Amino acid sequence: MKVRELLNASSSYLSEAGVEWSENESRKIFALACRKSEGEVLIWQALDPEISQVAKEAEISRFKFLLEKRRRRVPLQHLAGRAPFASMDLEVGPGVFIPRPETEMMSGIVSGFLSKKSRPIMADLCAGSGAVGLEVCRRCRVECFEVEKMPVPFRFLQKNISRQRKSFFPGSRSIAVRGDVFLPSTLSFLTGRLECVASNPPYLSSVFQPEASFDPPQALFGGGEAGMGFICRLLPLSYRLLKSGGLCIIEHGSEQSGEVFSLFSRTGFKDVETVKDLSGRDRFTRGVK
């Protein structure tokens, strides 16, 4: 069997199970199994050699093993042990929320706001793997408190801070804080000191993608009516943490945008704005204290 034939067959195998972008994912899994770059696999596809010329028997066995796990909708990021986010590769695995590409916009918005400040301090609440705060640390000078309650995500957060620290913007610092954001003892020392609060909190009421079942439920479901329970508690906390003129930005579902906008206004935020993601969906709401 040749490489192209193998990848075509594996792509069809994944597609039958409902995996989107199956051709791309098949290629990524083959690269992962062979410990090669995806670019090298693309070259193999173009040249189309026999599989035995480019991969060992053990690598083919590993490919079949990983392919079967992906067919069962285990996230590709779990198979690889990492997730791309903006300019980073973050360590992820079972028990930590996998950062999504649409959240990358939040880091850009925050970085643009903080780059005009001299010595800004921010908090990334419900930080998970640390994606948002770490990317901000790479883009501008900031002191970022990454707050996470659950023990498994907190361990991934610590690993990612350690891995990414060398690439931080000069003078930036990321501090991991283990604790419940709603307990006064967790963040009272930051009250009125922050230039920015950013959060991708739990806001779902249900999930439709099988891959999402591998994310921890504490990171997904916001509770309350239509998943809004967590956000309703988070906004007053964010307001207290911010100094005058500070920015709050929160991710939410597109169907929640009207209610979140209203909550921002009722909490006391000014210049409230709904921000669409790259697909045109309402994804974030921002406001200034």
C-alpha positions as CSV (number, residue, x, y, z in Angstrom):
1,M,0.0,0.0,0.0
2,K,1.2,3.5,-0.8
3,V,1.0,6.6,1.5
4,R,-1.8,8.3,-0.5
5,E,-3.9,5.2,-0.5
6,L,-3.5,4.8,3.3
7,L,-4.3,8.4,4.0
8,N,-7.4,8.3,1.7
9,A,-8.7,5.2,3.4
10,S,-8.1,6.6,6.9
11,S,-9.7,9.9,6.0
12,S,-12.9,8.0,4.9
13,Y,-12.7,5.9,8.1
14,L,-12.8,9.1,10.2
15,S,-15.4,10.8,8.0
16,E,-17.8,7.9,8.5
17,A,-17.6,8.5,12.2
18,G,-18.5,12.2,11.8
19,V,-15.1,13.7,12.2
20,E,-14.9,17.0,10.4
21,W,-11.8,17.9,8.2
22,S,-11.0,14.2,8.2
23,E,-8.4,14.4,5.4
24,N,-6.4,17.0,7.4
25,E,-6.8,15.1,10.7
26,S,-5.7,11.9,9.1
27,R,-2.5,13.5,7.9
28,K,-1.9,15.1,11.3
29,I,-2.3,11.7,13.0
30,F,0.1,10.0,10.6
31,A,2.6,12.7,11.3
32,L,2.1,12.2,15.0
33,A,2.5,8.5,14.7
34,C,5.7,8.8,12.7
35,R,7.1,11.7,14.8
36,K,7.4,13.8,11.7
37,S,6.1,17.2,10.7
38,E,2.9,17.6,8.8
39,G,4.9,19.2,6.0
40,E,6.9,16.0,5.6
41,V,3.7,14.0,5.3
42,L,2.4,16.4,2.7
43,I,5.6,15.7,0.7
44,W,5.0,11.9,1.1
45,Q,1.5,12.4,-0.2
46,A,2.8,14.2,-3.3
47,L,5.5,11.7,-4.0
48,D,3.4,8.8,-3.0
49,P,6.0,6.2,-2.0
50,E,5.3,2.8,-0.5
51,I,4.5,3.1,3.2
52,S,7.4,0.8,4.1
53,Q,9.8,3.4,2.6
54,V,8.8,6.1,5.0
55,A,7.4,4.4,8.1
56,K,8.4,1.6,10.4
57,E,6.1,-1.2,11.3
58,A,5.8,0.1,14.9
59,E,4.8,3.6,13.5
60,I,2.1,2.1,11.3
61,S,0.7,0.2,14.4
62,R,0.8,3.4,16.4
63,F,-1.0,5.2,13.5
64,K,-3.8,2.6,13.5
65,F,-4.1,2.9,17.3
66,L,-4.4,6.7,17.3
67,L,-6.7,6.6,14.3
68,E,-9.1,4.3,16.2
69,K,-9.0,6.6,19.2
70,R,-9.8,9.6,17.0
71,R,-12.7,7.6,15.4
72,R,-14.1,7.3,18.9
73,R,-13.9,11.1,19.0
74,V,-11.0,11.4,21.4
75,P,-9.8,15.0,20.7
76,L,-6.8,15.2,18.4
77,Q,-5.2,17.5,21.0
78,H,-5.4,14.7,23.6
79,L,-3.7,12.4,21.2
80,A,-0.9,14.9,20.6
81,G,-0.7,16.1,24.2
82,R,-0.7,19.7,23.0
83,A,-3.1,22.3,21.6
84,P,-2.1,25.2,19.3
85,F,-3.3,28.6,20.5
86,A,-2.2,31.7,18.7
87,S,1.6,31.6,18.6
88,M,1.9,28.8,21.2
89,D,1.7,25.1,21.6
90,L,0.1,24.4,25.0
91,E,0.3,21.2,27.0
92,V,-3.2,19.7,27.4
93,G,-4.7,16.3,28.3
94,P,-7.6,14.7,30.0
95,G,-9.0,16.9,32.8
96,V,-8.1,20.3,31.2
97,F,-10.3,22.4,28.8
98,I,-8.9,22.4,25.3
99,P,-8.5,26.1,24.2
100,R,-10.4,26.9,21.0
101,P,-9.2,29.0,18.1
102,E,-12.1,31.5,18.5
103,T,-10.8,32.5,21.9
104,E,-7.5,33.8,20.4
105,M,-9.2,37.1,19.5
106,M,-9.5,37.8,23.3
107,S,-5.7,37.8,23.7
108,G,-5.4,40.3,20.9
109,I,-8.0,42.7,22.3
110,V,-6.5,42.6,25.7
111,S,-2.9,43.1,24.4
112,G,-4.0,46.1,22.3
113,F,-5.6,47.6,25.4
114,L,-2.7,46.9,27.8
115,S,0.1,47.9,25.4
116,K,-0.9,51.6,26.1
117,K,-0.4,51.2,29.8
118,S,2.9,51.6,31.6
119,R,2.9,48.7,34.2
120,P,-0.5,46.9,33.8
121,I,-1.7,44.1,36.0
122,M,-4.4,41.8,34.8
123,A,-6.2,38.6,35.8
124,D,-7.2,35.6,33.6
125,L,-10.0,34.1,35.6
126,C,-10.9,30.4,35.1
127,A,-7.5,30.2,33.3
128,G,-7.5,26.4,32.5
129,S,-4.3,25.8,30.5
130,G,-3.4,29.5,30.7
131,A,-4.1,30.2,27.0
132,V,-5.4,33.8,27.2
133,G,-3.1,35.2,29.8
134,L,0.0,33.5,28.4
135,E,-0.5,34.9,24.9
136,V,-1.0,38.3,26.4
137,C,2.3,37.9,28.2
138,R,4.0,37.1,24.9
139,R,2.5,40.2,23.2
140,C,3.0,43.0,25.7
141,R,4.5,43.9,29.1
142,V,2.1,42.8,31.8
143,E,1.9,41.1,35.2
144,C,-0.8,38.4,34.8
145,F,-2.5,36.5,37.6
146,E,-3.8,33.2,36.1
147,V,-6.5,31.9,38.5
148,E,-7.7,28.3,38.3
149,K,-9.6,26.2,40.9
150,M,-9.4,22.6,39.7
151,P,-6.2,20.6,40.5
152,V,-5.6,18.9,37.1
153,P,-5.9,22.1,35.0
154,F,-3.8,23.9,37.6
155,R,-1.0,21.5,37.0
156,F,-1.2,22.0,33.2
157,L,-1.3,25.8,33.9
158,Q,2.0,25.6,35.8
159,K,3.6,23.5,33.1
160,N,2.6,25.9,30.4
161,I,3.8,29.0,32.3
162,S,7.2,27.2,32.7
163,R,7.3,26.3,29.0
164,Q,6.3,29.7,27.7
165,R,8.2,32.0,30.1
166,K,11.2,32.3,27.8
167,S,9.1,33.7,25.0
168,F,7.4,36.4,27.2
169,F,7.6,40.1,26.2
170,P,10.4,41.7,28.2
171,G,9.3,42.5,31.7
172,S,6.2,40.3,31.6
173,R,5.3,37.9,34.4
174,S,2.7,35.2,34.8
175,I,1.6,34.0,38.3
176,A,-0.4,30.9,38.8
177,V,-3.1,31.2,41.6
178,R,-4.9,28.1,42.8
179,G,-8.3,29.0,44.2
180,D,-12.0,29.6,43.8
181,V,-12.5,33.0,42.1
182,F,-15.6,33.6,44.3
183,L,-13.8,33.1,47.6
184,P,-12.7,36.5,49.1
185,S,-9.4,35.0,50.2
186,T,-8.4,34.2,46.6
187,L,-8.3,37.6,45.0
188,S,-9.0,40.2,47.7
189,F,-5.4,41.4,47.4
190,L,-6.1,42.5,43.8
191,T,-9.3,44.6,44.6
192,G,-9.2,47.8,42.6
193,R,-5.7,47.1,41.2
194,L,-6.3,45.5,37.8
195,E,-6.2,47.2,34.4
196,C,-8.0,44.2,32.9
197,V,-10.0,41.1,33.8
198,A,-10.3,38.5,31.0
199,S,-12.2,35.2,31.3
200,N,-13.5,32.3,29.2
201,P,-15.8,31.0,31.9
202,P,-18.1,28.1,31.9
203,Y,-21.3,29.2,30.0
204,L,-22.8,26.2,28.2
205,S,-26.1,24.6,29.2
206,S,-25.5,21.6,26.9
207,V,-23.0,20.3,24.4
208,F,-23.4,18.9,20.9
209,Q,-19.9,17.9,19.8
210,P,-18.7,14.5,21.1
211,E,-15.2,15.9,21.6
212,A,-16.6,18.3,24.2
213,S,-17.4,15.4,26.5
214,F,-13.7,15.0,27.1
215,D,-13.5,18.5,28.6
216,P,-14.1,18.8,32.3
217,P,-17.7,19.6,33.0
218,Q,-16.7,22.3,35.5
219,A,-15.1,24.2,32.5
220,L,-18.2,23.9,30.3
221,F,-21.5,24.3,32.2
222,G,-22.3,27.7,33.6
223,G,-25.4,26.5,35.6
224,G,-28.5,28.6,36.2
225,E,-30.9,29.5,33.4
226,A,-29.4,28.9,29.9
227,G,-25.9,28.5,31.4
228,M,-25.7,32.1,32.6
229,G,-25.2,31.3,36.3
230,F,-21.4,31.7,36.4
231,I,-21.3,34.8,34.3
232,C,-23.9,36.5,36.6
233,R,-21.6,36.0,39.5
234,L,-18.4,36.8,37.6
235,L,-19.3,40.3,36.5
236,P,-19.7,41.9,39.9
237,L,-16.4,40.3,41.0
238,S,-14.6,41.6,37.9
239,Y,-16.0,45.1,38.6
240,R,-14.6,45.1,42.1
241,L,-11.2,43.9,40.9
242,L,-10.8,46.6,38.3
243,K,-9.4,50.1,38.8
244,S,-11.3,53.0,37.2
245,G,-10.9,52.8,33.4
246,G,-10.1,49.1,33.5
247,L,-11.3,46.6,30.9
248,C,-13.4,43.5,31.4
249,I,-13.8,41.1,28.6
250,I,-15.7,37.8,28.8
251,E,-16.4,35.0,26.3
252,H,-19.9,33.7,26.0
253,G,-22.3,31.9,23.6
254,S,-23.8,33.8,20.7
255,E,-27.3,33.3,21.9
256,Q,-26.3,34.8,25.3
257,S,-24.9,38.1,23.9
258,G,-28.0,40.2,24.6
259,E,-28.3,39.1,28.2
260,V,-24.6,39.5,28.8
261,F,-24.6,43.0,27.3
262,S,-27.5,43.9,29.7
263,L,-25.6,42.4,32.7
264,F,-22.5,44.5,31.9
265,S,-24.6,47.7,31.8
266,R,-26.5,46.8,35.0
267,T,-23.2,46.0,36.8
268,G,-22.0,49.5,36.1
269,F,-19.7,49.0,33.1
270,K,-19.5,51.8,30.4
271,D,-18.8,51.6,26.7
272,V,-20.2,48.1,26.6
273,E,-19.6,46.4,23.3
274,T,-20.4,43.0,21.8
275,V,-17.5,41.6,19.7
276,K,-17.9,39.1,16.9
277,D,-15.5,36.3,16.3
278,L,-13.9,35.6,12.9
279,S,-17.0,33.5,11.9
280,G,-19.3,36.5,12.5
281,R,-20.8,35.1,15.7
282,D,-21.3,37.2,18.8
283,R,-18.5,35.8,21.0
284,F,-17.2,38.4,23.5
285,T,-18.6,41.3,25.5
286,R,-16.3,44.0,26.8
287,G,-16.8,47.0,29.0
288,V,-14.9,49.6,30.9
289,K,-15.2,50.4,34.6
